[in-house]
Every structure is written in structure tokens, then in C-alpha cells.
Amino acid sequence: MKLSARNILKGTVKQLVTGAVNTEVTLEIAPGIEITSIITRASAEQLGLAEGKEAYAVIKSSNVMMAMD
């Protein structure tokens, strides 16, 4: 598979929180560093996501916002 996205982060599924429509997926990409995404429940099931399995976060965005206090 080829992707046009430039940011592909490999990690381990740390937590899945499944709702009626969506699933919140937390991926640990390095010790203590996590990224969370909300995808459809159907997509999570099709991908076979499960805690402890390897997965990838694929990020393609024209805008990345940053903030600080």
C-alpha cells in the first residue's frame, strides 16, 4: 500500500473505547508517548484493532494547530 500522507507513526494499541458508533483508539508510539484517534466502530472492527496489537497512525493535514498558556 502506498499513501500520500507523510506522517506515519507505528505503535501499539494501548486502549480501545468502543461506543455505539465510534471507537476511541489510543496508540502508544514510544514509552509514555500516545496519540488518540476517533474512528468509526465499523472501521475498528474491519482493521481488527485490539489492545497489544501493532498499528499505525497516519496523519495528513493541511493545518496543525498549536497553543500554549
Protein Blocks (a to p, Z undefined) as FASTA:
>chain_A
ZZfbfbdcddddfbdcddfkbccddddfbghiacdddddfklmmmnopaehiacdddddd
fbdcdddZZ
